[in-house]
C-alpha cells in the first residue's frame, strides 16, 4: 500500500508491504523449516523541491529458522544533480550480523537517464 501527498509543505510518500513464503519444498524462497515472513514501513519527504529527498524504512522479518530475526532499518537520500541525473545514498543497519559484511551496508549510486 502507498499514499502520496503533502506534509508540512513537503511532498511526502508513505509505504507499507507484507510478504510470506510458505515453508517446505514448494517454495524456493523458504528453505528453512518455518515460513519466511516480512513487513516493511517506509516514508520519504522532498526537503528541497527538485533537489533533495530524504527517506527512512523499517523491515521486520523472519527467515524461517526458530528465533530468527532479519530486521533492518534504512536511511536514504537522493540528490538531484540535474534533470534526469541523481545521486542516491542508502545506509542500512541489520539487527543480525550479515556474515563477512558485518551488520551495516552503505550503497551509493549515480543515476542518469535520457
Rosetta blueprint (number, residue, H / E / L):
1 X L
2 X E
3 X E
4 X E
5 X E
6 X E
7 X E
8 X L
9 X L
10 X E
11 X E
12 X E
13 X E
14 X E
15 X E
16 X E
17 X E
18 X E
19 X E
20 X E
21 X E
22 X L
23 X L
24 X L
25 X L
26 X L
27 X L
28 X L
29 X L
30 X L
31 X L
32 X L
33 X L
34 X L
35 X L
36 X E
37 X E
38 X E
39 X E
40 X E
41 X E
42 X E
43 X E
44 X E
45 X E
46 X E
47 X E
48 X E
49 X L
50 X L
51 X L
52 X E
53 X E
54 X E
55 X E
56 X E
57 X E
58 X E
59 X E
60 X E
61 X E
62 X E
63 X L
64 X L
65 X L
66 X L
67 X L
68 X L
69 X L
70 X L
71 X L
72 X E
73 X E
74 X E
75 X E
76 X E
77 X E
78 X E
79 X E
80 X E
81 X E
82 X E
83 X L
84 X L
85 X E
86 X E
87 X E
88 X E
89 X E
90 X E
91 X E
92 X E
93 X E
94 X E
95 X L
96 X L
97 X L
98 X L
99 X H
100 X H
101 X H
102 X L
103 X L
104 X E
105 X E
106 X E
107 X E
108 X E
109 X E
110 X E
111 X E
112 X E
113 X L
114 X L
